[in-house]
Amino acid sequence: MGLSDLQYGVIALGILTAVNVVSVIAIWWDKRRASKGHRRIREETLLVWALVGGWPGGIWAMRRFRHKTSKRSFIARYMLAVGLNMAAISGIGYAAIA
């Protein structure tokens, strides 16, 4: 008994939602720790969440919490992660319809 296309879509949407929620929490937590002078979340961790699909939530959180928006080197790497994620999704979509 296999899953239907709709079921795969619902599962994918659930996973994507969870990844974005974690990305938002990670950025919020990093901002909170930064404001208190505590040890921060590594930038690489935030970039990985963007790479696996959490970039919409991450961008929203960066703007909402005004966190890392002026650090150009981080923004450039974040946009690279976004581009790589979009390229991977496009490749998967192309392979699925080919």
Helices and strands as residue ranges (DSSP letters): H 5-35, H 43-49, I 50-54, H 55-64, H 72-97
